[in-house]
Amino acid sequence: MTIAVTTPVEVKARLAGGETIFLLDVREDDEVAEWTYPTYVHIPLGELEARIGELPKDRQILCACRSGGRSMKAAALLDEAGYDVVNLDGGALAWMQDAE
């Protein structure tokens, strides 16, 4: 199993081009309260398996977290369940570092 990865620069370019992205933020509530992605659905990693039915099967899901580790676990879980997934390399830390 190989999970595709993307960078914040690539995602920001897609958003700037008008693309609608299903970004799944798997961080904890307190992390999301501190900073949020510009467009996202929040399901903490610990709740993902129980809430997997809330996710769309008909579009790609971009998994994101603080640094990329938890989101890779989420992406692997979703990939195994048949979802089209990609992981955000570097997570929120890389996103904020690449701030416009």
C-alpha positions as CSV (number, residue, x, y, z in Angstrom):
1,M,0.0,0.0,0.0
2,T,1.4,3.4,-1.0
3,I,-0.5,6.5,0.0
4,A,-0.1,9.5,-2.4
5,V,1.1,12.7,-0.8
6,T,0.7,16.4,-1.7
7,T,2.2,19.6,-0.4
8,P,0.6,22.7,1.0
9,V,1.9,24.6,-2.0
10,E,0.0,22.2,-4.4
11,V,-3.2,22.3,-2.3
12,K,-3.1,26.1,-2.1
13,A,-2.7,26.3,-5.9
14,R,-5.7,24.0,-6.4
15,L,-7.8,26.1,-4.0
16,A,-6.7,29.3,-5.7
17,G,-7.8,27.7,-9.0
18,G,-11.3,27.3,-7.6
19,E,-11.1,23.6,-7.0
20,T,-13.2,22.2,-4.1
21,I,-11.2,19.9,-2.0
22,F,-12.5,17.6,0.7
23,L,-9.9,18.2,3.4
24,L,-10.3,15.9,6.4
25,D,-8.6,17.3,9.5
26,V,-7.9,14.5,12.0
27,R,-6.3,16.7,14.7
28,E,-7.8,16.9,18.2
29,D,-10.4,19.6,19.2
30,D,-7.9,21.8,21.0
31,E,-5.5,21.9,18.0
32,V,-8.4,22.8,15.7
33,A,-9.4,25.6,18.1
34,E,-5.9,27.1,17.8
35,W,-5.8,27.2,14.0
36,T,-7.9,25.8,11.1
37,Y,-7.3,25.0,7.5
38,P,-9.3,27.3,5.2
39,T,-11.8,24.5,4.2
40,Y,-12.1,21.3,6.2
41,V,-14.2,18.6,7.8
42,H,-13.0,17.8,11.3
43,I,-13.0,14.2,12.6
44,P,-10.3,13.4,15.2
45,L,-8.3,10.3,14.3
46,G,-9.6,8.5,17.4
47,E,-13.1,8.8,16.1
48,L,-12.5,8.2,12.4
49,E,-13.2,4.5,12.3
50,A,-16.6,5.0,14.0
51,R,-17.5,7.9,11.8
52,I,-16.1,6.7,8.5
53,G,-19.6,6.6,7.0
54,E,-19.7,10.4,7.1
55,L,-17.1,10.6,4.4
56,P,-17.8,10.7,0.7
57,K,-16.8,7.7,-1.5
58,D,-17.3,9.7,-4.7
59,R,-14.4,12.1,-4.3
60,Q,-10.8,12.2,-3.2
61,I,-10.2,12.9,0.5
62,L,-7.1,15.0,1.5
63,C,-6.1,13.9,5.0
64,A,-4.3,16.5,7.2
65,C,-3.1,16.9,10.8
66,R,-0.4,18.9,12.6
67,S,2.7,17.4,11.0
68,G,1.5,14.5,8.7
69,G,1.8,11.4,10.9
70,R,-1.7,11.1,12.2
71,S,-3.1,12.0,8.8
72,M,-1.0,9.2,7.2
73,K,-2.6,6.8,9.6
74,A,-6.0,8.1,8.7
75,A,-5.2,7.9,5.0
76,A,-4.1,4.3,5.4
77,L,-7.3,3.4,7.2
78,L,-9.4,5.1,4.5
79,D,-7.4,3.5,1.7
80,E,-8.0,0.1,3.2
81,A,-11.7,0.9,3.3
82,G,-11.7,1.7,-0.4
83,Y,-11.5,5.5,-0.3
84,D,-9.5,7.6,-2.7
85,V,-7.0,9.4,-0.4
86,V,-4.0,11.6,-0.4
87,N,-2.0,12.8,2.6
88,L,-0.9,16.4,3.3
89,D,2.9,16.2,3.7
90,G,4.0,18.2,6.7
91,G,0.5,19.0,7.9
92,A,-0.5,22.3,9.5
93,L,3.1,23.1,10.4
94,A,4.1,23.0,6.7
95,W,0.9,24.9,5.7
96,M,1.7,27.7,8.1
97,Q,5.3,27.8,7.1
98,D,4.3,28.2,3.5
99,A,1.9,31.1,4.4
100,E,1.1,33.5,1.7
